[in-house]
Amino acid sequence: PGAAETLSVLQAAGSPLDELRVAGGGARFATLGQIKADVLARPVRHLAADSAPVGVALLAATGAGYAEEATAALAANVERSSTFAPEGRAAEAVRERYRWFLDVRDSDAVRLRTCE
């Protein structure tokens, strides 16, 4: 699922969604951060370091008794991030294309192959 679908499921479950934090891949491109912020109508934060290895290191540090250091490292990663605030410039156009994508994806004309 896309970010919008995932966020809607989390929001329906009562999760607080003040901002979206992303790392790696598309987080290297400011344009994508701004598009996500506009479309999702919430700030998008591009983290300075890829979250998977950082998360593993933080879990290991916490398990080894370095919880304070792990918390400080997480705060430093967030502090070095870039944040994109929703401006709405392209939001409606991208939402329209996304609705079109969902309609096509879910239509009978598209047959997704499954591995058996």
C-alpha positions in Angstrom: 0.0 0.0 0.0 1.0 3.6 -0.5 1.7 6.1 2.2 -1.8 7.6 2.0 -3.4 4.2 2.5 -1.1 3.3 5.4 -1.7 6.7 7.1 -5.5 6.3 6.7 -5.4 2.9 8.4 -3.2 4.2 11.2 -5.5 7.3 11.7 -8.6 5.1 11.8 -6.9 3.0 14.5 -6.4 6.2 16.6 -2.6 6.7 16.0 -1.4 10.3 16.3 -0.1 11.5 12.9 1.5 14.9 13.4 4.1 14.2 10.8 5.5 11.6 8.5 9.1 10.6 8.9 10.9 9.0 6.0 14.5 7.9 5.3 16.4 6.5 2.4 15.1 6.1 -1.2 12.8 9.0 -2.0 13.9 10.9 1.1 17.0 12.0 -0.9 14.8 14.2 -3.0 13.3 17.5 -1.7 10.7 17.6 -4.5 9.2 14.3 -3.3 9.1 15.5 0.3 7.2 18.6 -0.8 4.8 16.5 -2.9 4.1 14.1 0.0 3.6 17.0 2.4 1.1 18.6 0.0 -0.8 15.5 -0.8 -0.9 14.1 2.7 -1.6 17.5 4.3 0.9 17.1 7.0 4.6 17.8 7.5 7.1 15.3 6.0 10.4 15.0 7.7 13.4 13.5 5.7 15.6 11.8 8.3 19.4 12.3 8.0 20.1 8.6 8.4 18.4 5.5 7.0 15.9 4.4 9.7 16.4 0.6 9.4 20.1 0.4 10.6 19.5 3.2 13.0 16.5 1.4 14.5 18.5 -1.8 14.9 21.3 0.1 16.6 18.9 1.8 18.9 17.2 -1.4 19.9 20.6 -3.0 20.6 21.8 -0.1 22.6 18.6 0.0 24.7 18.9 -3.8 25.3 22.5 -3.3 26.4 21.6 -0.7 28.9 22.2 2.4 26.9 18.7 3.7 26.6 19.6 7.3 27.4 22.3 7.2 24.6 19.8 5.6 22.2 17.3 8.4 22.9 19.9 11.0 22.3 21.0 9.4 19.1 17.4 9.3 17.8 16.9 12.9 18.7 20.1 13.8 16.9 18.9 12.0 13.7 15.5 13.9 13.9 17.3 17.2 14.6 19.4 16.8 11.4 16.4 16.2 9.2 14.7 18.4 6.6 11.1 19.2 7.1 8.6 20.0 4.3 5.4 21.8 5.3 2.2 21.4 3.3 1.8 24.2 0.9 -1.0 22.7 -1.2 0.6 23.7 -4.6 0.2 20.4 -6.3 -2.0 18.6 -3.8 -5.3 18.4 -5.7 -3.6 17.4 -9.0 -1.7 14.7 -7.4 -4.7 13.5 -5.4 -6.7 13.3 -8.6 -3.9 11.2 -10.3 -3.8 9.0 -7.1 -7.6 8.4 -7.3 -7.2 7.4 -10.9 -4.4 5.0 -10.0 -6.5 3.3 -7.4 -9.5 3.0 -9.8 -7.3 1.4 -12.4 -5.5 -0.8 -10.0 -8.7 -2.1 -8.5 -10.5 -2.5 -11.8 -11.3 -5.8 -13.5 -9.1 -4.7 -16.4 -6.0 -5.1 -14.3 -5.1 -8.6 -13.5 -2.3 -9.0 -11.0 -0.4 -12.3 -11.2 0.1 -14.1 -7.9 2.8 -16.6 -7.1 1.4 -20.0 -6.2 
